[in-house]
Amino acid sequence: MNFFFRGPTVGTQPSGAETIQKLCDRVASSTLLEDRRDAVRALKSLSKKYRMEVGTQAMDHLINILQTDRSDSEILGYALDTLYNIICNDEEEEQDENTQKQADDLGAQFTDTFIQDPEHVTLLLTLLEEFDFHVRWPGVKLLTALLKNQGVQLQGIILVSPMGVSRLMDLLADSREVIRNDGLLLLQQLTKSNAAIQKIVAFENAFERLLDIITEEGSSDGGIVVEDCLLLLLNLLKNNSSNQNFFKEGSYIQRMKPWFEVGDDNSGWSAQKVTNLHLMLQLVRVMVSPVNSPGATASCQKSMYQCGLLQQLCTILMATGVPADILTETINTVSEVIRGSQVNQDYFASVNAPSNPPRPAIVVLLMSMVNERQPFVLRCAVLYCFQCFLYKNQKGQGEIVATLLPSTIDANSISAGQLLCGGLFSADSLSNWCAAVALAHALQDNLTQKEQLLRVQLATSLGKPPVSLLQQCTNILSQGSKVQTRVGLLMLLCTWINNCPIAVTHFLHNQENVPFLTAQISENLGEDERLVQGLCALLLGICIYYNDNSLENYTKEKLKQLIEKRIGKENFVEKLGFITKHELYSRAAQKPQPVFPSPEQMLFDHEFTKLVKELEGVITKAVHKSSEEEKKEEEVKKTLEQHDNIVTQYKELIREQDAQIQELKEQVSSMSSQTEQMQTTITQQVSQIQQHKDQYNILKLKLGKENQTQSNSQGDGSQVNGLQTEELTQLREEVEELRKQHTLLQTQLGDKDALINTLRSEAAQTAEGTAEGSDNTELLKELEALKSQVQSQSAEISQLKTEREDLLRRAEAGSSDAVPSNDGSLDAAKMADLESRLAAQTSETERLKEEASSLSKSRADLEQQLASATSSVAILQNEKTKLQTEVQESKKEQDDLLMLLADQDQKIHSLKQRLKDLGETVEDEDDLDARDQTDDDEEDDEEDED
């Protein structure tokens, strides 16, 4: 190879292009691996200086080396390094802009050449599986450079390549930190703006690996590797709801909490630590961003509160020595963690700053917002935090407004209300705007607090009576302050009186307000004042739309007449449109966070833009409507409201009846199941009675035998008496068991009777019962069967009683012939006890018969009441249907009449036009009225002369 670099003996030194050509020929033609390796090494050394030549002549040869010389890792490494040098666009400080642009174009050109064949990318992915450091590391760098130059095309190729993403994920598990760190850079480029690849990377366990690396590297105190991991996490999670849900479900939010455990000694804030914490806060914000779906955001907010992440962020918020940019981003992060979450908002309201005496965190933040010496971005962050605290938080809104009311003002402490009033009337226009917007958010969609704020009185100066907050705002507005101050006050007033007729009345009660607004709208002012004119028009339009006509001088009609005379309706609508046409309006409408490049451009609030969008159309319609149209609309509205109220009442009645019917169905079902249980019990008792009957027969036979043998011998009599005693004891136990079963039957029937009484009382209040007719009939049948079974049982018990008495008489007759014994006396006593128990059971059976009879009568009454309720419901349904039909027919008749009148007017107009075209004189309605009036006057004059 040395002859390539020796100059010729005669002639000039060969040029770089010639040398590269010879090296390329050597690579293509050499059969020895060592020669090809030396040639590729030489191309690598020339690739930076002669980038164009090497890329143009050697790329195909280098790719061929990658395909054919897979067994030699050294030549593969040289080839990969050479390709990296010609494709990579390294930015060098000494290069000017034009030179750098040419280099970028050259890299993009060579990248296009390389990826023309997707197999080249697949070959490169295969080489990344090589564990050899000299192959894997250059391959990672080359693929990263390709992604930087042509990311979209490379992403498509890798996405369809088998196991392409999985091979790249293996780089994170490499024990060599250089390869792992460059693998992070590669995955950053790979996951940019490609949701499909982001999902694949996430499901390849990327979150677990990245969080492990961050922990190993020291979390926020780590180096550039932690920053790379955080950037990759941001790529995976931002605007990717699937990955966000996977991150939350995998309990990875809990692993973020230790990142923000900043020690008490906050003096050592390196630039890298600030960068890392900034990215960590951005990662938290990605999970709870307002642009995410509300359900996903609420779930993440709940997890952050439960794991203590919100508490840790509040600790940083109140800590000392925290850099300004970290503090600002922390405020923004806390804002979005609590936005719309009642639990998180309540916790934030309870946070106190470590001061003496302790002050709420909200008060400390508001002090920074109204302090003009604080950085602009910090004041914007505090305003955003206050807005998020009050977002959908009526409890928090009430607490803020309460600090302004006379009954809750504490002279010894600074409250949020005092700070807002101070900022509202300070000399700093930015403080005026921020305080006005903050106070407007305390009133957003909260009619109660709008009315409460009308009670606030301000002491302007000594010796003068206090004025209301509403009046003071209009006073400052009329004094002609800065545009930013007036815009803020007008937004506050519009939010305040919107959808609050009482506040509109208070505003109109001041005789100077309406003339001031009309004067502002009617003047022809410069570009800067157009926005103020539009907001004045919006404020006056709200006074018209939400006017309850309680002030005689400023009713809806009089205000519209005033606009028509002083301003003109078209001019008024044009001025109203100045708001949405302003260049800063669309920027503020994009997202809730107030982000402005400079304080002078801080004019619109996000929530206010939604209010303008909602009101602009309705105000325009309200101004153009005539009084007759409004009356007609009000009449139609009242009629529809009446019909709606009637329909609503019927719906509620039907809903209540449905609920009662459902409850009755459940009770009937329960009673049916209880009846089945009782039938089962009775069946068991019938079988037991049959067993007892058989035992009685056996006992009767035994007693007969005893009477025959008792006269023969005393010893035999004792044996018979002993047998009789045993049998009688068994009989007594069985009769006792029968009595218990009868008691159980009586209890169950009593419960059933109570349920039926409850059913009967509730059925008297309902109007629906047809569906239960069949159930009640079945229940009556079951009760009749129960009654017959009880009667049968009673008859059997009577028969048993008769047989028992027979046995007793025979036993007494037998004992009179023999010597009486103590055992015989005891048996007679037991028999008497059994007889008394049987009598008690007989009485219980009679009582059950009576209860069954009363139950049948109650069921008949219940059926009659249900039938009556059913007829009532049918009548109500017919009335409802008739009313709905009448409403529809009335609407249809009105529409047909309007169409007929319109057609008639159109025909008359066309006929008049045709007469005019034919030269006929056609008089309009006004001319006819004038002629009629003239004729009447002439007739009167003639009568006077007569």
Order of alpha helices (4+ residues) and beta strands (2+ residues): alpha-alpha-alpha-alpha-alpha-alpha-alpha-alpha-alpha-alpha-alpha-alpha-alpha-alpha-alpha-alpha-alpha-alpha-alpha-beta-beta-alpha-alpha-alpha-alpha-alpha-alpha-beta-beta-alpha-alpha-alpha-alpha-alpha-alpha-alpha-alpha-alpha-alpha-alpha-alpha-alpha-alpha-alpha
